[in-house]
């Protein structure tokens, strides 16, 4: 059996980075069900590892505004997985599913891809 690490499974390299963000959690009808703030723990061109005070419903879409150095990016994502991390905060992997061209350019520049 071939044992592959998480890093080998990833399509994009991850950069450890703490970035503040705000989020809207939307149901299948695009109605906002929760909102809050959090921070990234790492960032890639395809997604982020997010730390928040509340968990996300894996069936909901997450709309994010992330502060990346001097830029703000608007991007949508979906929950890949989630667990309780340090200090009883929630860690959630988010895969980006919708982003405009300026957001993608900022991500590409930020992650050096």
trRosetta pair geometry for C-beta under 8 A, 3 or more apart (Angstrom, degrees):
i j d omega theta_ij theta_ji phi_ij phi_ji
4 8 4.4 -114 -172 81 100 133
4 9 5.9 115 126 -54 122 88
5 8 5.0 100 56 5 74 99
5 9 7.3 -138 100 -4 44 89
6 9 5.6 -61 -154 36 36 112
6 10 6.7 44 151 -34 68 101
7 10 5.9 -48 -156 16 34 115
10 13 7.1 113 112 -90 130 30
10 14 6.8 -68 -171 -28 166 99
10 44 7.0 -135 -179 -104 127 171
10 46 7.9 175 -170 54 88 133
11 46 5.7 66 72 -24 111 161
12 44 3.9 134 107 170 116 121
12 45 4.4 -145 -140 42 153 91
12 46 4.4 161 11 4 134 106
12 47 7.7 150 53 24 125 75
12 111 7.0 13 172 160 116 155
12 113 6.5 -33 -146 -87 103 156
13 44 6.3 174 86 -122 33 107
13 111 6.8 155 77 179 86 109
13 113 7.1 171 38 -79 96 107
14 42 4.4 38 173 156 115 130
14 43 6.8 143 -155 69 71 28
14 44 4.6 -63 -93 -58 63 106
14 49 7.5 38 -153 -8 139 110
15 42 6.2 164 78 -160 38 81
15 43 5.3 -26 60 62 93 83
15 44 7.0 146 9 -81 74 56
15 110 7.1 -149 49 142 154 85
15 111 5.4 -155 -12 -120 126 73
15 112 7.8 111 -70 18 135 96
16 41 7.1 -39 -143 157 72 63
16 42 5.0 -47 -100 -98 45 94
17 40 5.9 7 93 102 83 119
17 41 7.9 108 63 147 45 19
17 42 6.2 94 27 -128 71 41
17 43 5.0 -35 51 9 125 111
17 110 7.7 17 -85 169 177 114
18 39 5.4 6 -162 169 79 128
18 40 6.5 174 -135 73 28 70
18 41 7.0 7 -92 -111 68 39
19 39 6.3 158 72 -159 37 75
19 40 4.4 14 44 28 92 115
19 43 6.8 34 9 -53 132 135
19 66 5.4 47 127 -176 130 97
19 67 5.5 -169 -175 75 91 69
19 68 5.7 -5 -134 -90 148 57
20 37 6.9 -9 -171 -173 92 109
20 38 7.9 160 -153 92 52 34
20 39 5.5 -40 -98 -101 46 87
20 66 7.8 158 92 -152 41 55
20 67 4.9 13 64 33 84 124
21 37 6.8 161 88 -155 47 64
21 38 5.7 -21 65 68 94 75
21 39 6.5 147 16 -106 85 32
21 40 6.5 74 -14 -34 126 86
21 50 7.4 -71 56 -130 140 108
21 64 5.4 -9 -179 -166 133 100
21 65 6.2 163 -158 82 77 50
21 66 4.3 -24 -100 -102 115 65
21 67 6.6 -154 -78 10 57 73
22 35 7.3 13 176 -178 95 95
22 36 7.3 -168 -152 105 65 30
22 37 5.2 -38 -102 -99 67 74
22 64 7.4 151 79 -154 45 53
22 65 5.0 1 53 53 90 103
23 35 6.6 -177 93 -148 56 56
23 36 6.0 -9 56 62 91 69
23 37 7.4 155 14 -101 78 25
23 38 6.4 2 -3 16 122 111
23 50 7.8 56 -54 -164 148 150
23 52 7.4 -57 30 -94 140 138
23 62 5.5 -21 -163 -169 121 98
23 63 6.6 145 -158 76 63 52
23 64 5.2 -20 -101 -99 86 68
23 65 7.7 -163 -76 22 42 67
24 32 5.0 -61 -168 -122 110 109
24 34 7.7 163 -158 89 45 48
24 35 5.1 -16 -105 -103 65 92
24 62 7.4 152 77 -158 48 49
24 63 4.4 -7 56 56 99 107
25 32 7.1 97 67 -155 49 64
25 33 5.4 -63 100 62 95 90
25 34 4.4 11 43 57 121 89
25 35 7.0 -154 15 -74 76 41
25 56 5.8 -163 -118 -131 132 93
25 57 7.0 112 173 29 129 90
25 60 5.0 41 180 137 91 145
25 61 7.6 154 -158 79 49 43
25 62 5.7 -20 -104 -103 67 72
25 63 8.0 -156 -72 23 22 73
26 30 5.1 2 173 -146 134 41
26 31 6.3 147 -154 66 80 30
26 32 5.6 -47 -94 -91 78 48
26 33 6.7 141 -121 5 25 86
26 60 5.9 157 72 -170 38 95
26 61 4.8 -24 64 65 99 92
26 62 7.6 177 19 -85 78 23
26 63 6.3 46 -12 -12 119 107
27 30 7.3 -82 69 -12 60 13
27 31 5.2 -9 39 56 106 87
27 33 5.3 84 -39 -37 97 125
27 57 7.9 9 -102 73 74 144
27 59 7.7 20 -144 112 65 98
27 60 5.7 -53 -95 -112 41 95
28 59 6.8 -36 -53 152 101 104
28 60 7.7 -104 -44 -105 58 55
30 61 7.4 -16 -104 47 65 133
32 35 6.2 8 -179 -52 123 103
33 57 7.6 -4 84 15 150 131
33 60 6.6 -100 36 -119 130 145
34 54 6.6 -121 171 109 152 151
36 52 6.1 92 103 -157 134 118
36 53 6.7 -131 -178 44 147 98
36 54 6.1 147 -17 27 166 119
37 52 7.7 165 99 -126 35 87
38 50 5.4 55 123 180 144 97
38 51 5.6 176 -173 85 103 50
38 52 3.8 -56 -92 -86 130 79
38 53 7.4 -152 -92 -2 88 67
39 50 7.5 158 84 -153 31 61
39 51 5.4 -14 63 57 79 100
40 43 5.3 28 166 -62 151 95
40 48 4.8 -79 -127 -165 110 126
40 49 6.7 97 -166 69 70 57
40 50 6.1 -46 -105 -99 55 60
40 51 7.6 131 -138 13 8 82
40 66 6.6 39 -35 -141 125 124
41 48 7.8 127 41 172 62 85
41 49 4.4 -55 59 99 103 108
41 50 7.2 -162 5 -85 87 10
41 51 5.5 86 -45 -27 107 109
41 91 6.9 -15 0 -131 148 105
42 48 6.8 174 88 -154 51 61
42 49 4.7 38 42 28 86 112
43 48 5.2 -13 -107 -108 64 91
43 66 8.0 130 -110 173 129 154
43 68 7.6 120 -142 -111 169 113
43 107 7.4 -140 165 -140 114 87
43 110 6.5 -32 115 125 141 128
43 111 6.4 -133 116 -77 95 105
44 47 5.8 12 57 52 100 60
44 48 7.3 -172 25 -78 66 46
44 111 5.9 84 -146 -122 42 150
45 104 7.6 51 -160 -152 94 74
45 107 5.1 119 -123 140 62 116
45 108 6.0 45 -112 -87 117 60
45 111 5.2 -128 -50 54 81 155
45 113 5.0 -63 -44 39 137 155
46 95 6.4 -20 154 -147 89 77
46 96 5.8 -148 -173 32 39 102
47 77 6.4 112 -126 -137 84 136
47 80 7.1 26 -161 -18 160 135
47 93 6.4 42 148 178 136 81
47 94 5.3 -177 -161 94 95 57
47 95 4.4 -50 -86 -108 132 43
47 96 5.4 -154 -82 -10 59 77
48 64 7.8 143 29 -147 143 176
48 66 7.4 175 -61 -96 160 150
48 77 7.5 -112 29 -55 93 172
48 93 7.7 -179 93 -149 41 49
48 94 5.2 1 56 54 81 104
48 96 7.9 73 -7 -49 82 93
49 91 6.2 -3 -180 -170 98 99
49 92 7.4 159 -158 79 52 38
49 93 5.6 -27 -102 -97 71 67
49 94 7.8 174 -92 18 21 76
50 91 7.2 149 78 -156 48 48
50 92 4.8 -25 63 64 100 89
50 93 7.7 165 17 -93 81 17
50 94 5.5 38 -11 -10 124 118
51 85 6.4 -75 -120 53 102 149
51 89 5.2 40 -175 135 96 132
51 90 7.0 154 -152 79 50 48
51 91 5.7 -20 -96 -97 73 67
51 92 8.0 167 -82 20 27 73
52 55 7.7 159 82 -80 114 22
52 56 7.6 78 48 -39 148 94
52 89 6.6 167 79 -175 27 95
52 90 5.2 -25 66 63 80 101
52 92 6.8 -8 16 9 110 118
53 89 6.0 -59 -95 -126 45 85
53 90 7.2 48 141 15 5 95
54 90 6.5 -48 102 14 17 139
55 82 5.9 105 -148 154 95 148
55 90 4.8 -178 -86 -116 64 158
55 92 7.4 135 -146 -68 60 122
56 60 6.2 -128 -180 61 93 115
56 62 6.3 -31 -135 -72 149 121
56 79 5.1 -177 100 -77 127 135
56 82 6.3 -172 46 -80 88 152
56 90 7.6 163 -4 133 74 145
56 92 5.5 59 18 -119 121 160
57 60 4.4 79 73 -7 99 112
57 79 7.6 -169 100 3 34 150
58 78 8.0 57 -172 173 63 86
58 79 4.4 -118 -124 83 63 132
58 82 7.1 -142 -74 3 96 120
60 79 7.3 51 60 -9 71 117
61 76 5.8 -1 175 -171 111 111
61 77 7.4 152 -164 77 68 32
61 78 6.2 -47 -114 -89 63 75
61 97 7.5 -91 -136 51 103 137
62 76 6.8 151 82 -159 51 59
62 77 5.0 -24 65 66 101 83
62 78 7.0 162 17 -94 90 24
62 79 6.9 97 -19 -51 122 78
62 94 5.8 -79 62 -128 142 130
63 74 7.4 -5 -177 -167 91 87
63 75 7.8 168 -155 89 52 35
63 76 5.2 -27 -101 -101 66 82
64 73 7.9 18 108 98 95 82
64 74 7.3 162 87 -150 55 42
64 75 5.2 -19 63 66 101 81
64 76 7.2 165 16 -95 78 28
64 77 6.5 11 -5 10 121 109
64 94 7.3 99 -38 137 142 164
65 72 5.7 3 -178 -177 95 108
65 73 7.2 171 -151 81 49 40
65 74 5.6 -16 -99 -95 76 69
66 72 7.1 156 76 -155 41 56
66 73 5.2 -15 56 56 92 91
66 75 6.9 -16 6 26 113 113
67 71 7.6 153 -157 85 47 43
67 72 5.8 -28 -98 -98 59 74
68 71 5.0 -22 70 70 89 94
68 72 7.5 151 22 -101 75 22
68 73 5.9 17 5 -3 123 112
68 106 5.7 124 75 157 144 118
68 107 7.5 -122 -99 -84 171 54
68 110 5.2 -61 -178 -87 131 149
69 110 7.1 -168 -3 -107 113 104
71 106 4.9 -145 116 -134 156 138
73 99 7.5 5 171 -147 114 112
73 102 7.5 -165 -121 115 86 85
73 103 4.1 110 -160 -130 108 90
73 106 5.1 -157 -74 71 125 143
73 107 6.8 87 -128 -49 172 89
74 99 7.8 159 98 -135 59 69
74 100 7.0 31 74 14 98 110
74 103 6.1 -105 59 -75 54 135
75 96 5.5 -42 172 -130 123 111
75 98 7.0 163 -165 87 58 59
75 99 4.5 -5 -122 -99 95 99
75 103 5.2 162 -70 176 98 150
75 107 8.0 69 -75 -54 151 132
76 96 7.2 104 80 -155 47 65
76 97 5.6 -59 106 64 93 88
76 98 4.0 11 49 54 116 103
76 99 7.2 -156 29 -62 67 60
77 94 3.9 68 126 171 148 105
77 95 5.7 160 -160 77 99 36
77 96 4.9 -59 -92 -97 97 40
77 97 5.7 136 -123 5 37 85
77 98 7.9 -143 -61 32 40 69
78 94 6.9 149 68 -154 26 69
78 95 5.6 -21 58 59 81 91
78 97 5.4 51 -12 -30 100 133
79 82 6.1 -25 -165 -38 120 112
79 92 5.8 -59 -129 -170 95 116
79 93 7.3 97 -164 75 55 60
79 94 6.4 -42 -97 -101 44 66
80 92 7.9 135 43 174 71 70
80 93 4.0 -52 59 100 114 108
80 94 6.8 -172 0 -97 93 13
80 95 5.1 92 -56 -24 113 103
81 92 7.4 -169 97 -147 39 56
81 93 5.2 27 48 33 74 113
82 90 6.1 2 -172 -178 108 106
82 91 6.7 166 -152 89 57 52
82 92 4.3 -8 -104 -104 95 82
82 93 7.3 -141 -69 21 53 67
83 90 7.5 162 86 -153 28 65
83 91 5.5 -14 64 61 76 99
84 88 6.3 -23 -167 -140 112 48
84 89 7.6 138 -159 76 63 30
84 90 6.2 -50 -105 -101 52 60
84 91 7.5 97 -174 16 7 84
85 89 5.4 -33 65 78 98 80
85 90 6.7 110 12 -155 92 11
85 91 3.9 84 -43 -28 127 112
86 89 6.4 -2 76 36 60 100
96 99 5.6 -1 178 -32 127 120
99 103 4.3 -121 -173 89 104 129
99 104 5.2 128 115 -56 124 85
99 107 7.4 -5 175 -6 163 141
100 103 5.2 95 56 9 70 104
100 104 7.2 -137 100 -5 35 92
101 104 5.6 -57 -146 38 33 112
101 105 6.4 36 156 -22 67 104
102 105 5.7 -54 -148 34 33 113
102 106 6.5 33 155 -18 66 104
103 106 5.8 -55 -151 36 32 110
103 107 6.4 32 152 -17 66 107
104 107 5.6 -53 -146 38 32 112
104 108 6.2 35 155 -22 65 106
105 108 5.7 -53 -146 35 30 113
105 109 6.3 28 155 -16 63 107
106 109 5.8 -57 -149 40 30 110
106 110 6.0 29 154 -20 66 111
107 110 5.6 -57 -141 39 29 111
107 111 6.0 4 166 1 67 113
107 113 7.9 -15 129 39 79 117
108 111 6.5 -68 -139 49 22 94
108 113 5.3 -99 -144 69 69 87
109 112 7.6 20 -176 -74 28 41
